[in-house]
Amino acid sequence: MHDYLLLSEVAEIARTSIDSVRGWLRSGRLPSVKPGRRRLVRREELERFLARDGLTERRAVHAEAAGTE
């Protein structure tokens, strides 16, 4: 079974705003599904997106600076 994330969870993992996540979805850069009223993102797709756009390194730097790694 796939692991799906809410937009708020995607924003938290990517360390960005929900508005940024919505922009990624609108532009088609980050795939999502809408099985009902909620829009969901597969964790695998988010990880692929973050790695492709170089955001994984940014997250690691922020986590290290915050001492939460």
PDB file of N, CA, C, O and CB in Angstrom:
ATOM      1  N   MET A   1       0.839  -1.191   0.000  1.00  0.00           N
ATOM      2  CA  MET A   1       0.000   0.000   0.000  1.00  0.00           C
ATOM      3  C   MET A   1       0.880   1.248   0.000  1.00  0.00           C
ATOM      4  O   MET A   1       1.931   1.282   0.639  1.00  0.00           O
ATOM      5  CB  MET A   1      -0.953   0.002   1.221  1.00  0.00           C
ATOM      6  N   HIS A   2       0.440   2.253  -0.715  1.00  0.00           N
ATOM      7  CA  HIS A   2       1.202   3.479  -0.810  1.00  0.00           C
ATOM      8  C   HIS A   2       0.963   4.358   0.408  1.00  0.00           C
ATOM      9  O   HIS A   2      -0.108   4.350   1.016  1.00  0.00           O
ATOM     10  CB  HIS A   2       0.845   4.228  -2.084  1.00  0.00           C
ATOM     11  N   ASP A   3       1.999   5.114   0.739  1.00  0.00           N
ATOM     12  CA  ASP A   3       1.910   6.043   1.853  1.00  0.00           C
ATOM     13  C   ASP A   3       1.562   7.413   1.283  1.00  0.00           C
ATOM     14  O   ASP A   3       2.351   7.988   0.533  1.00  0.00           O
ATOM     15  CB  ASP A   3       3.246   6.086   2.677  1.00  0.00           C
ATOM     16  N   TYR A   4       0.394   7.941   1.627  1.00  0.00           N
ATOM     17  CA  TYR A   4      -0.060   9.231   1.116  1.00  0.00           C
ATOM     18  C   TYR A   4       0.051  10.296   2.195  1.00  0.00           C
ATOM     19  O   TYR A   4      -0.126  10.019   3.381  1.00  0.00           O
ATOM     20  CB  TYR A   4      -1.506   9.135   0.609  1.00  0.00           C
ATOM     21  N   LEU A   5       0.347  11.518   1.766  1.00  0.00           N
ATOM     22  CA  LEU A   5       0.532  12.636   2.676  1.00  0.00           C
ATOM     23  C   LEU A   5      -0.446  13.757   2.362  1.00  0.00           C
ATOM     24  O   LEU A   5      -0.761  14.012   1.199  1.00  0.00           O
ATOM     25  CB  LEU A   5       1.964  13.149   2.605  1.00  0.00           C
ATOM     26  N   LEU A   6      -0.921  14.422   3.404  1.00  0.00           N
ATOM     27  CA  LEU A   6      -1.717  15.629   3.239  1.00  0.00           C
ATOM     28  C   LEU A   6      -0.796  16.771   2.818  1.00  0.00           C
ATOM     29  O   LEU A   6       0.417  16.687   3.009  1.00  0.00           O
ATOM     30  CB  LEU A   6      -2.481  15.982   4.552  1.00  0.00           C
ATOM     31  N   LEU A   7      -1.357  17.832   2.249  1.00  0.00           N
ATOM     32  CA  LEU A   7      -0.534  18.961   1.820  1.00  0.00           C
ATOM     33  C   LEU A   7       0.216  19.587   2.996  1.00  0.00           C
ATOM     34  O   LEU A   7       1.351  20.036   2.835  1.00  0.00           O
ATOM     35  CB  LEU A   7      -1.403  20.016   1.133  1.00  0.00           C
ATOM     36  N   SER A   8      -0.399  19.620   4.161  1.00  0.00           N
ATOM     37  CA  SER A   8       0.281  20.175   5.336  1.00  0.00           C
ATOM     38  C   SER A   8       1.495  19.332   5.713  1.00  0.00           C
ATOM     39  O   SER A   8       2.516  19.868   6.145  1.00  0.00           O
ATOM     40  CB  SER A   8      -0.687  20.264   6.526  1.00  0.00           C
ATOM     41  N   GLU A   9       1.387  18.019   5.550  1.00  0.00           N
ATOM     42  CA  GLU A   9       2.516  17.132   5.834  1.00  0.00           C
ATOM     43  C   GLU A   9       3.624  17.319   4.793  1.00  0.00           C
ATOM     44  O   GLU A   9       4.809  17.310   5.130  1.00  0.00           O
ATOM     45  CB  GLU A   9       2.050  15.659   5.861  1.00  0.00           C
ATOM     46  N   VAL A  10       3.229  17.489   3.528  1.00  0.00           N
ATOM     47  CA  VAL A  10       4.210  17.739   2.468  1.00  0.00           C
ATOM     48  C   VAL A  10       4.968  19.024   2.774  1.00  0.00           C
ATOM     49  O   VAL A  10       6.194  19.062   2.667  1.00  0.00           O
ATOM     50  CB  VAL A  10       3.519  17.829   1.077  1.00  0.00           C
ATOM     51  N   ALA A  11       4.248  20.074   3.153  1.00  0.00           N
ATOM     52  CA  ALA A  11       4.877  21.357   3.468  1.00  0.00           C
ATOM     53  C   ALA A  11       5.848  21.222   4.641  1.00  0.00           C
ATOM     54  O   ALA A  11       6.933  21.804   4.625  1.00  0.00           O
ATOM     55  CB  ALA A  11       3.808  22.412   3.789  1.00  0.00           C
ATOM     56  N   GLU A  12       5.461  20.463   5.641  1.00  0.00           N
ATOM     57  CA  GLU A  12       6.325  20.270   6.813  1.00  0.00           C
ATOM     58  C   GLU A  12       7.598  19.514   6.435  1.00  0.00           C
ATOM     59  O   GLU A  12       8.693  19.895   6.850  1.00  0.00           O
ATOM     60  CB  GLU A  12       5.568  19.510   7.920  1.00  0.00           C
ATOM     61  N   ILE A  13       7.460  18.460   5.661  1.00  0.00           N
ATOM     62  CA  ILE A  13       8.617  17.664   5.248  1.00  0.00           C
ATOM     63  C   ILE A  13       9.546  18.486   4.365  1.00  0.00           C
ATOM     64  O   ILE A  13      10.766  18.420   4.511  1.00  0.00           O
ATOM     65  CB  ILE A  13       8.164  16.397   4.507  1.00  0.00           C
ATOM     66  N   ALA A  14       8.964  19.267   3.438  1.00  0.00           N
ATOM     67  CA  ALA A  14       9.764  20.067   2.514  1.00  0.00           C
ATOM     68  C   ALA A  14      10.234  21.374   3.148  1.00  0.00           C
ATOM     69  O   ALA A  14      11.015  22.115   2.551  1.00  0.00           O
ATOM     70  CB  ALA A  14       8.965  20.363   1.256  1.00  0.00           C
ATOM     71  N   ARG A  15       9.755  21.649   4.355  1.00  0.00           N
ATOM     72  CA  ARG A  15      10.100  22.882   5.062  1.00  0.00           C
ATOM     73  C   ARG A  15       9.761  24.109   4.221  1.00  0.00           C
ATOM     74  O   ARG A  15      10.595  24.977   3.964  1.00  0.00           O
ATOM     75  CB  ARG A  15      11.590  22.890   5.429  1.00  0.00           C
ATOM     76  N   THR A  16       8.503  24.138   3.808  1.00  0.00           N
ATOM     77  CA  THR A  16       8.009  25.243   3.000  1.00  0.00           C
ATOM     78  C   THR A  16       6.552  25.492   3.352  1.00  0.00           C
ATOM     79  O   THR A  16       5.998  24.826   4.226  1.00  0.00           O
ATOM     80  CB  THR A  16       8.173  24.948   1.483  1.00  0.00           C
ATOM     81  N   SER A  17       5.939  26.435   2.682  1.00  0.00           N
ATOM     82  CA  SER A  17       4.543  26.762   2.967  1.00  0.00           C
ATOM     83  C   SER A  17       3.594  25.883   2.140  1.00  0.00           C
ATOM     84  O   SER A  17       3.976  25.310   1.120  1.00  0.00           O
ATOM     85  CB  SER A  17       4.275  28.252   2.682  1.00  0.00           C
ATOM     86  N   ILE A  18       2.372  25.801   2.605  1.00  0.00           N
ATOM     87  CA  ILE A  18       1.356  25.061   1.858  1.00  0.00           C
ATOM     88  C   ILE A  18       1.123  25.738   0.507  1.00  0.00           C
ATOM     89  O   ILE A  18       0.847  25.060  -0.483  1.00  0.00           O
ATOM     90  CB  ILE A  18       0.026  24.974   2.667  1.00  0.00           C
ATOM     91  N   ASP A  19       1.232  27.069   0.457  1.00  0.00           N
ATOM     92  CA  ASP A  19       1.068  27.781  -0.811  1.00  0.00           C
ATOM     93  C   ASP A  19       2.126  27.346  -1.822  1.00  0.00           C
ATOM     94  O   ASP A  19       1.828  27.210  -3.008  1.00  0.00           O
ATOM     95  CB  ASP A  19       1.142  29.299  -0.588  1.00  0.00           C
ATOM     96  N   SER A  20       3.353  27.128  -1.365  1.00  0.00           N
ATOM     97  CA  SER A  20       4.406  26.643  -2.265  1.00  0.00           C
ATOM     98  C   SER A  20       4.061  25.255  -2.784  1.00  0.00           C
ATOM     99  O   SER A  20       4.237  24.967  -3.968  1.00  0.00           O
ATOM    100  CB  SER A  20       5.771  26.618  -1.547  1.00  0.00           C
ATOM    101  N   VAL A  21       3.569  24.396  -1.893  1.00  0.00           N
ATOM    102  CA  VAL A  21       3.180  23.041  -2.286  1.00  0.00           C
ATOM    103  C   VAL A  21       2.065  23.121  -3.320  1.00  0.00           C
ATOM    104  O   VAL A  21       2.102  22.408  -4.323  1.00  0.00           O
ATOM    105  CB  VAL A  21       2.727  22.208  -1.052  1.00  0.00           C
ATOM    106  N   ARG A  22       1.084  23.972  -3.091  1.00  0.00           N
ATOM    107  CA  ARG A  22      -0.010  24.128  -4.068  1.00  0.00           C
ATOM    108  C   ARG A  22       0.522  24.599  -5.417  1.00  0.00           C
ATOM    109  O   ARG A  22       0.033  24.170  -6.463  1.00  0.00           O
ATOM    110  CB  ARG A  22      -1.063  25.126  -3.545  1.00  0.00           C
ATOM    111  N   GLY A  23       1.516  25.474  -5.396  1.00  0.00           N
ATOM    112  CA  GLY A  23       2.132  25.926  -6.640  1.00  0.00           C
ATOM    113  C   GLY A  23       2.802  24.788  -7.386  1.00  0.00           C
ATOM    114  O   GLY A  23       2.698  24.699  -8.609  1.00  0.00           O
ATOM    115  N   TRP A  24       3.497  23.908  -6.650  1.00  0.00           N
ATOM    116  CA  TRP A  24       4.143  22.742  -7.268  1.00  0.00           C
ATOM    117  C   TRP A  24       3.095  21.846  -7.917  1.00  0.00           C
ATOM    118  O   TRP A  24       3.316  21.299  -8.997  1.00  0.00           O
ATOM    119  CB  TRP A  24       4.959  21.941  -6.219  1.00  0.00           C
ATOM    120  N   LEU A  25       1.939  21.700  -7.241  1.00  0.00           N
ATOM    121  CA  LEU A  25       0.868  20.858  -7.779  1.00  0.00           C
ATOM    122  C   LEU A  25       0.257  21.487  -9.026  1.00  0.00           C
ATOM    123  O   LEU A  25       0.048  20.806 -10.030  1.00  0.00           O
ATOM    124  CB  LEU A  25      -0.219  20.627  -6.718  1.00  0.00           C
ATOM    125  N   ARG A  26      -0.030  22.795  -8.962  1.00  0.00           N
ATOM    126  CA  ARG A  26      -0.619  23.490 -10.116  1.00  0.00           C
ATOM    127  C   ARG A  26       0.288  23.432 -11.340  1.00  0.00           C
ATOM    128  O   ARG A  26      -0.186  23.273 -12.465  1.00  0.00           O
ATOM    129  CB  ARG A  26      -0.910  24.947  -9.763  1.00  0.00           C
ATOM    130  N   SER A  27       1.592  23.561 -11.115  1.00  0.00           N
ATOM    131  CA  SER A  27       2.536  23.564 -12.235  1.00  0.00           C
ATOM    132  C   SER A  27       2.773  22.159 -12.788  1.00  0.00           C
ATOM    133  O   SER A  27       3.350  21.993 -13.863  1.00  0.00           O
ATOM    134  CB  SER A  27       3.863  24.176 -11.799  1.00  0.00           C
ATOM    135  N   GLY A  28       2.322  21.152 -12.040  1.00  0.00           N
ATOM    136  CA  GLY A  28       2.534  19.773 -12.483  1.00  0.00           C
ATOM    137  C   GLY A  28       3.881  19.207 -12.083  1.00  0.00           C
ATOM    138  O   GLY A  28       4.209  18.078 -12.448  1.00  0.00           O
ATOM    139  N   ARG A  29       4.670  19.972 -11.339  1.00  0.00           N
ATOM    140  CA  ARG A  29       5.995  19.500 -10.914  1.00  0.00           C
ATOM    141  C   ARG A  29       5.891  18.391  -9.878  1.00  0.00           C
ATOM    142  O   ARG A  29       6.766  17.529  -9.798  1.00  0.00           O
ATOM    143  CB  ARG A  29       6.814  20.656 -10.347  1.00  0.00           C
ATOM    144  N   LEU A  30       4.820  18.411  -9.082  1.00  0.00           N
ATOM    145  CA  LEU A  30       4.615  17.398  -8.043  1.00  0.00           C
ATOM    146  C   LEU A  30       3.260  16.737  -8.280  1.00  0.00           C
ATOM    147  O   LEU A  30       2.225  17.387  -8.137  1.00  0.00           O
ATOM    148  CB  LEU A  30       4.690  18.030  -6.604  1.00  0.00           C
ATOM    149  N   PRO A  31       3.253  15.452  -8.642  1.00  0.00           N
ATOM    150  CA  PRO A  31       1.989  14.749  -8.892  1.00  0.00           C
ATOM    151  C   PRO A  31       1.187  14.542  -7.607  1.00  0.00           C
ATOM    152  O   PRO A  31       1.751  14.405  -6.521  1.00  0.00           O
ATOM    153  CB  PRO A  31       2.261  13.399  -9.552  1.00  0.00           C
ATOM    154  N   SER A  32      -0.127  14.524  -7.751  1.00  0.00           N
ATOM    155  CA  SER A  32      -0.997  14.293  -6.602  1.00  0.00           C
ATOM    156  C   SER A  32      -2.258  13.580  -7.074  1.00  0.00           C
ATOM    157  O   SER A  32      -2.505  13.433  -8.271  1.00  0.00           O
ATOM    158  CB  SER A  32      -1.350  15.632  -5.886  1.00  0.00           C
ATOM    159  N   VAL A  33      -3.042  13.143  -6.100  1.00  0.00           N
ATOM    160  CA  VAL A  33      -4.330  12.510  -6.378  1.00  0.00           C
ATOM    161  C   VAL A  33      -5.387  13.178  -5.506  1.00  0.00           C
ATOM    162  O   VAL A  33      -5.080  13.763  -4.467  1.00  0.00           O
ATOM    163  CB  VAL A  33      -4.276  10.964  -6.117  1.00  0.00           C
ATOM    164  N   LYS A  34      -6.624  13.080  -5.945  1.00  0.00           N
ATOM    165  CA  LYS A  34      -7.723  13.644  -5.164  1.00  0.00           C
ATOM    166  C   LYS A  34      -8.853  12.618  -5.127  1.00  0.00           C
ATOM    167  O   LYS A  34      -9.805  12.701  -5.903  1.00  0.00           O
ATOM    168  CB  LYS A  34      -8.215  15.012  -5.769  1.00  0.00           C
ATOM    169  N   PRO A  35      -8.737  11.639  -4.207  1.00  0.00           N
ATOM    170  CA  PRO A  35      -9.729  10.571  -4.144  1.00  0.00           C
ATOM    171  C   PRO A  35     -11.077  11.019  -3.587  1.00  0.00           C
ATOM    172  O   PRO A  35     -12.072  10.310  -3.735  1.00  0.00           O
ATOM    173  CB  PRO A  35      -9.200   9.450  -3.312  1.00  0.00           C
ATOM    174  N   GLY A  36     -11.119  12.163  -2.960  1.00  0.00           N
ATOM    175  CA  GLY A  36     -12.355  12.701  -2.385  1.00  0.00           C
ATOM    176  C   GLY A  36     -12.223  14.209  -2.342  1.00  0.00           C
ATOM    177  O   GLY A  36     -11.986  14.849  -3.366  1.00  0.00           O
ATOM    178  N   ARG A  37     -12.374  14.765  -1.176  1.00  0.00           N
ATOM    179  CA  ARG A  37     -12.246  16.221  -1.026  1.00  0.00           C
ATOM    180  C   ARG A  37     -10.809  16.658  -0.804  1.00  0.00           C
ATOM    181  O   ARG A  37     -10.463  17.811  -1.057  1.00  0.00           O
ATOM    182  CB  ARG A  37     -13.100  16.703   0.125  1.00  0.00           C
ATOM    183  N   ARG A  38      -9.979  15.753  -0.336  1.00  0.00           N
ATOM    184  CA  ARG A  38      -8.592  16.099  -0.008  1.00  0.00           C
ATOM    185  C   ARG A  38      -7.639  15.759  -1.141  1.00  0.00           C
ATOM    186  O   ARG A  38      -7.807  14.756  -1.834  1.00  0.00           O
ATOM    187  CB  ARG A  38      -8.155  15.381   1.257  1.00  0.00           C
ATOM    188  N   ARG A  39      -6.646  16.601  -1.317  1.00  0.00           N
ATOM    189  CA  ARG A  39      -5.588  16.344  -2.284  1.00  0.00           C
ATOM    190  C   ARG A  39      -4.453  15.672  -1.521  1.00  0.00           C
ATOM    191  O   ARG A  39      -4.044  16.145  -0.460  1.00  0.00           O
ATOM    192  CB  ARG A  39      -5.109  17.671  -3.003  1.00  0.00           C
ATOM    193  N   LEU A  40      -3.943  14.561  -2.069  1.00  0.00           N
ATOM    194  CA  LEU A  40      -2.899  13.778  -1.411  1.00  0.00           C
ATOM    195  C   LEU A  40      -1.701  13.604  -2.342  1.00  0.00           C
ATOM    196  O   LEU A  40      -1.836  13.597  -3.565  1.00  0.00           O
ATOM    197  CB  LEU A  40      -3.444  12.402  -0.975  1.00  0.00           C
ATOM    198  N   VAL A  41      -0.527  13.465  -1.728  1.00  0.00           N
ATOM    199  CA  VAL A  41       0.723  13.253  -2.472  1.00  0.00           C
ATOM    200  C   VAL A  41       1.353  11.970  -1.953  1.00  0.00           C
ATOM    201  O   VAL A  41       1.471  11.771  -0.744  1.00  0.00           O
ATOM    202  CB  VAL A  41       1.713  14.478  -2.319  1.00  0.00           C
ATOM    203  N   ARG A  42       1.756  11.103  -2.874  1.00  0.00           N
ATOM    204  CA  ARG A  42       2.457   9.885  -2.462  1.00  0.00           C
ATOM    205  C   ARG A  42       3.830  10.263  -1.929  1.00  0.00           C
ATOM    206  O   ARG A  42       4.529  11.089  -2.516  1.00  0.00           O
ATOM    207  CB  ARG A  42       2.581   8.878  -3.645  1.00  0.00           C
ATOM    208  N   ARG A  43       4.213   9.649  -0.808  1.00  0.00           N
ATOM    209  CA  ARG A  43       5.513   9.935  -0.197  1.00  0.00           C
ATOM    210  C   ARG A  43       6.649   9.701  -1.202  1.00  0.00           C
ATOM    211  O   ARG A  43       7.607  10.472  -1.246  1.00  0.00           O
ATOM    212  CB  ARG A  43       5.721   9.059   1.060  1.00  0.00           C
ATOM    213  N   GLU A  44       6.541   8.640  -2.003  1.00  0.00           N
ATOM    214  CA  GLU A  44       7.569   8.339  -3.006  1.00  0.00           C
ATOM    215  C   GLU A  44       7.707   9.480  -4.008  1.00  0.00           C
ATOM    216  O   GLU A  44       8.818   9.841  -4.394  1.00  0.00           O
ATOM    217  CB  GLU A  44       7.237   7.030  -3.742  1.00  0.00           C
ATOM    218  N   GLU A  45       6.571  10.049  -4.430  1.00  0.00           N
ATOM    219  CA  GLU A  45       6.596  11.157  -5.382  1.00  0.00           C
ATOM    220  C   GLU A  45       7.243  12.386  -4.753  1.00  0.00           C
ATOM    221  O   GLU A  45       8.007  13.090  -5.414  1.00  0.00           O
ATOM    222  CB  GLU A  45       5.173  11.489  -5.864  1.00  0.00           C
ATOM    223  N   LEU A  46       6.944  12.651  -3.480  1.00  0.00           N
ATOM    224  CA  LEU A  46       7.553  13.789  -2.797  1.00  0.00           C
ATOM    225  C   LEU A  46       9.057  13.605  -2.704  1.00  0.00           C
ATOM    226  O   LEU A  46       9.810  14.536  -2.993  1.00  0.00           O
ATOM    227  CB  LEU A  46       6.951  13.970  -1.397  1.00  0.00           C
ATOM    228  N   GLU A  47       9.508  12.425  -2.306  1.00  0.00           N
ATOM    229  CA  GLU A  47      10.944  12.172  -2.193  1.00  0.00           C
ATOM    230  C   GLU A  47      11.632  12.334  -3.546  1.00  0.00           C
ATOM    231  O   GLU A  47      12.720  12.904  -3.627  1.00  0.00           O
ATOM    232  CB  GLU A  47      11.199  10.764  -1.635  1.00  0.00           C
ATOM    233  N   ARG A  48      11.007  11.841  -4.592  1.00  0.00           N
ATOM    234  CA  ARG A  48      11.553  11.983  -5.944  1.00  0.00           C
ATOM    235  C   ARG A  48      11.625  13.455  -6.336  1.00  0.00           C
ATOM    236  O   ARG A  48      12.626  13.906  -6.893  1.00  0.00           O
ATOM    237  CB  ARG A  48      10.697  11.199  -6.963  1.00  0.00           C
ATOM    238  N   PHE A  49      10.559  14.204  -6.043  1.00  0.00           N
ATOM    239  CA  PHE A  49      10.505  15.629  -6.358  1.00  0.00           C
ATOM    240  C   PHE A  49      11.592  16.399  -5.614  1.00  0.00           C
ATOM    241  O   PHE A  49      12.291  17.221  -6.206  1.00  0.00           O
ATOM    242  CB  PHE A  49       9.128  16.199  -6.012  1.00  0.00           C
ATOM    243  N   LEU A  50      11.732  16.133  -4.323  1.00  0.00           N
ATOM    244  CA  LEU A  50      12.732  16.839  -3.520  1.00  0.00           C
ATOM    245  C   LEU A  50      14.150  16.543  -4.006  1.00  0.00           C
ATOM    246  O   LEU A  50      14.985  17.446  -4.067  1.00  0.00           O
ATOM    247  CB  LEU A  50      12.596  16.454  -2.045  1.00  0.00           C
ATOM    248  N   ALA A  51      14.423  15.307  -4.348  1.00  0.00           N
ATOM    249  CA  ALA A  51      15.744  14.931  -4.844  1.00  0.00           C
ATOM    250  C   ALA A  51      16.008  15.576  -6.199  1.00  0.00           C
ATOM    251  O   ALA A  51      17.104  16.079  -6.445  1.00  0.00           O
ATOM    252  CB  ALA A  51      15.870  13.402  -4.947  1.00  0.00           C
ATOM    253  N   ARG A  52      15.015  15.565  -7.075  1.00  0.00           N
ATOM    254  CA  ARG A  52      15.167  16.111  -8.423  1.00  0.00           C
ATOM    255  C   ARG A  52      15.390  17.624  -8.388  1.00  0.00           C
ATOM    256  O   ARG A  52      16.198  18.148  -9.155  1.00  0.00           O
ATOM    257  CB  ARG A  52      13.933  15.781  -9.270  1.00  0.00           C
ATOM    258  N   ASP A  53      14.684  18.321  -7.510  1.00  0.00           N
ATOM    259  CA  ASP A  53      14.786  19.771  -7.456  1.00  0.00           C
ATOM    260  C   ASP A  53      15.863  20.265  -6.488  1.00  0.00           C
ATOM    261  O   ASP A  53      15.975  21.467  -6.244  1.00  0.00           O
ATOM    262  CB  ASP A  53      13.460  20.350  -7.067  1.00  0.00           C
ATOM    263  N   GLY A  54      16.652  19.343  -5.938  1.00  0.00           N
ATOM    264  CA  GLY A  54      17.743  19.740  -5.054  1.00  0.00           C
ATOM    265  C   GLY A  54      17.283  20.251  -3.710  1.00  0.00           C
ATOM    266  O   GLY A  54      18.051  20.908  -3.007  1.00  0.00           O
ATOM    267  N   LEU A  55      16.048  19.966  -3.334  1.00  0.00           N
ATOM    268  CA  LEU A  55      15.538  20.451  -2.061  1.00  0.00           C
ATOM    269  C   LEU A  55      15.938  19.552  -0.904  1.00  0.00           C
ATOM    270  O   LEU A  55      15.827  19.956   0.253  1.00  0.00           O
ATOM    271  CB  LEU A  55      14.037  20.573  -2.118  1.00  0.00           C
ATOM    272  N   THR A  56      16.398  18.348  -1.188  1.00  0.00           N
ATOM    273  CA  THR A  56      16.805  17.441  -0.125  1.00  0.00           C
ATOM    274  C   THR A  56      17.983  18.030   0.636  1.00  0.00           C
ATOM    275  O   THR A  56      18.044  17.949   1.863  1.00  0.00           O
ATOM    276  CB  THR A  56      17.166  16.057  -0.695  1.00  0.00           C
ATOM    277  N   GLU A  57      18.919  18.622  -0.099  1.00  0.00           N
ATOM    278  CA  GLU A  57      20.080  19.229   0.551  1.00  0.00           C
ATOM    279  C   GLU A  57      19.659  20.407   1.415  1.00  0.00           C
ATOM    280  O   GLU A  57      20.188  20.600   2.510  1.00  0.00           O
ATOM    281  CB  GLU A  57      21.108  19.681  -0.494  1.00  0.00           C
ATOM    282  N   ARG A  58      18.699  21.202   0.921  1.00  0.00           N
ATOM    283  CA  ARG A  58      18.227  22.349   1.684  1.00  0.00           C
ATOM    284  C   ARG A  58      17.590  21.888   2.982  1.00  0.00           C
ATOM    285  O   ARG A  58      17.813  22.487   4.034  1.00  0.00           O
ATOM    286  CB  ARG A  58      17.232  23.177   0.864  1.00  0.00           C
ATOM    287  N   ARG A  59      16.791  20.820   2.913  1.00  0.00           N
ATOM    288  CA  ARG A  59      16.152  20.284   4.116  1.00  0.00           C
ATOM    289  C   ARG A  59      17.198  19.818   5.109  1.00  0.00           C
ATOM    290  O   ARG A  59      17.062  20.067   6.307  1.00  0.00           O
ATOM    291  CB  ARG A  59      15.206  19.130   3.762  1.00  0.00           C
ATOM    292  N   ALA A  60      18.248  19.140   4.635  1.00  0.00           N
ATOM    293  CA  ALA A  60      19.288  18.617   5.516  1.00  0.00           C
ATOM    294  C   ALA A  60      20.022  19.762   6.214  1.00  0.00           C
ATOM    295  O   ALA A  60      20.317  19.673   7.405  1.00  0.00           O
ATOM    296  CB  ALA A  60      20.282  17.748   4.723  1.00  0.00           C
ATOM    297  N   VAL A  61      20.315  20.830   5.483  1.00  0.00           N
ATOM    298  CA  VAL A  61      21.006  21.979   6.063  1.00  0.00           C
ATOM    299  C   VAL A  61      20.147  22.630   7.137  1.00  0.00           C
ATOM    300  O   VAL A  61      20.646  22.969   8.210  1.00  0.00           O
ATOM    301  CB  VAL A  61      21.363  23.003   4.974  1.00  0.00           C
ATOM    302  N   HIS A  62      18.846  22.808   6.854  1.00  0.00           N
ATOM    303  CA  HIS A  62      17.954  23.404   7.840  1.00  0.00           C
ATOM    304  C   HIS A  62      17.800  22.520   9.064  1.00  0.00           C
ATOM    305  O   HIS A  62      17.773  23.025  10.186  1.00  0.00           O
ATOM    306  CB  HIS A  62      16.598  23.672   7.226  1.00  0.00           C
ATOM    307  N   ALA A  63      17.700  21.219   8.873  1.00  0.00           N
ATOM    308  CA  ALA A  63      17.552  20.299   9.997  1.00  0.00           C
ATOM    309  C   ALA A  63      18.809  20.332  10.868  1.00  0.00           C
ATOM    310  O   ALA A  63      18.731  20.320  12.097  1.00  0.00           O
ATOM    311  CB  ALA A  63      17.276  18.858   9.493  1.00  0.00           C
ATOM    312  N   GLU A  64      19.964  20.374  10.211  1.00  0.00           N
ATOM    313  CA  GLU A  64      21.216  20.412  10.950  1.00  0.00           C
ATOM    314  C   GLU A  64      21.336  21.699  11.743  1.00  0.00           C
ATOM    315  O   GLU A  64      21.770  21.677  12.894  1.00  0.00           O
ATOM    316  CB  GLU A  64      22.401  20.264  10.005  1.00  0.00           C
ATOM    317  N   ALA A  65      20.955  22.826  11.142  1.00  0.00           N
ATOM    318  CA  ALA A  65      21.031  24.121  11.814  1.00  0.00           C
ATOM    319  C   ALA A  65      20.062  24.183  12.994  1.00  0.00           C
ATOM    320  O   ALA A  65      20.347  24.820  14.008  1.00  0.00           O
ATOM    321  CB  ALA A  65      20.732  25.254  10.824  1.00  0.00           C
ATOM    322  N   ALA A  66      18.928  23.524  12.853  1.00  0.00           N
ATOM    323  CA  ALA A  66      17.927  23.523  13.922  1.00  0.00           C
ATOM    324  C   ALA A  66      18.212  22.460  14.973  1.00  0.00           C
ATOM    325  O   ALA A  66      17.578  22.427  16.029  1.00  0.00           O
ATOM    326  CB  ALA A  66      16.542  23.305  13.341  1.00  0.00           C
ATOM    327  N   GLY A  67      19.178  21.588  14.670  1.00  0.00           N
ATOM    328  CA  GLY A  67      19.523  20.522  15.598  1.00  0.00           C
ATOM    329  C   GLY A  67      18.504  19.408  15.664  1.00  0.00           C
ATOM    330  O   GLY A  67      18.385  18.723  16.680  1.00  0.00           O
ATOM    331  N   THR A  68      17.756  19.223  14.561  1.00  0.00           N
ATOM    332  CA  THR A  68      16.700  18.208  14.552  1.00  0.00           C
ATOM    333  C   THR A  68      17.001  17.058  13.617  1.00  0.00           C
ATOM    334  O   THR A  68      16.088  16.305  13.279  1.00  0.00           O
ATOM    335  CB  THR A  68      15.390  18.831  14.166  1.00  0.00           C
ATOM    336  N   GLU A  69      18.190  16.893  13.199  1.00  0.00           N
ATOM    337  CA  GLU A  69      18.502  15.836  12.240  1.00  0.00           C
ATOM    338  C   GLU A  69      18.436  14.483  12.789  1.00  0.00           C
ATOM    339  O   GLU A  69      18.680  13.513  12.071  1.00  0.00           O
ATOM    340  CB  GLU A  69      19.809  16.031  11.685  1.00  0.00           C
TER     341      GLU A  69
END
